[in-house]
Amino acid sequence: MITIEIDSTVQADVQQLLNEHLTDMFATSPAESVHALDHSALRHPDITFWSAREDSLLLGCGALKRLPRCAGEIKSMRTAEAARGRGVATLILKRIIAEALERGYEQLFLETGTQDFFAPARRLYARYGFVSCPPFADYSEDPHSTFMRLDFS
């Protein structure tokens, strides 16, 4: 059974998964378009980090960053390569959306790439109601980034 729990980014398996995530981001996007956070940045007090595990095996992760004005941003969604196709990203996304609703957020944002590598992620987010939007928060217009928003109102 897969469980989604708040977790720490200090664990070796989490750090390895996040390092793989960053490696892929830099391999598929220009450096200035990589907005993924490393394990130390994900320990910020405004960020809640979850891992997906089956028994003790790490399958994936995701985070929710609190933004001003009753909003949040999805950060560092990643499924371990061996766990892809098992619905891990869907479970993590549902948990993050549920948390955003529990917190009373009015909107949930995310940034992902425009390259083909990111197409499955864009399809997943669209299935859950995310739509394209202009850049938000500290982001600027970027041809290598797609910005998406989910409105809860």
C-alpha positions, 0 to 999 in steps of 0.5 A, spaced: 500 500 500 502 506 498 502 512 503 503 519 502 506 522 509 509 529 511 517 527 511 523 530 511 528 532 506 534 530 510 533 522 509 538 519 504 533 516 499 529 523 499 536 527 497 538 522 492 531 522 489 531 530 489 538 530 486 535 526 480 530 531 479 535 537 479 539 533 474 533 531 469 531 539 470 538 541 468 538 536 462 532 538 459 531 546 461 536 552 460 539 553 467 535 560 468 529 556 467 530 551 472 526 553 478 526 546 482 528 546 489 534 542 492 533 538 499 535 544 503 531 549 500 525 545 501 526 545 509 523 552 508 518 554 514 513 556 508 514 549 505 510 542 507 514 536 504 511 529 502 513 523 500 510 517 497 512 510 500 510 503 499 513 500 506 519 503 506 521 504 499 521 511 496 516 512 490 516 519 489 515 526 493 512 533 492 511 539 496 506 545 497 509 552 498 505 557 502 504 564 497 501 570 499 494 572 498 491 565 500 495 561 495 500 555 494 505 553 489 506 546 488 514 544 488 518 538 487 513 533 484 517 527 482 516 520 481 522 515 482 523 512 475 522 504 478 515 507 480 512 510 474 506 508 471 503 506 478 499 513 479 504 515 484 504 522 482 496 522 482 496 520 489 501 526 491 497 531 487 491 529 490 494 530 497 497 537 495 490 539 493 487 536 499 492 540 503 491 546 499 483 546 500 484 544 508 488 551 508 483 555 505 487 557 499 483 560 493 488 558 488 494 553 487 499 554 482 505 551 479 511 552 474 513 546 469 517 545 463 515 546 455 519 541 453 516 534 451 519 531 457 514 535 461 508 533 457 506 527 462 506 532 468 502 537 464 497 532 462 496 530 469 495 537 472 490 539 466 486 532 468 485 536 475 483 542 473 489 546 472 489 551 466 495 555 463 496 562 466 501 568 466 507 567 471 506 568 478 510 570 484 517 571 483 517 568 476 517 572 469 515 570 462 519 564 460 519 561 453 521 554 457 516 554 462 509 553 463 505 556 468 498 553 471 493 555 476 487 551 479 482 556 482 478 553 488 472 558 488 
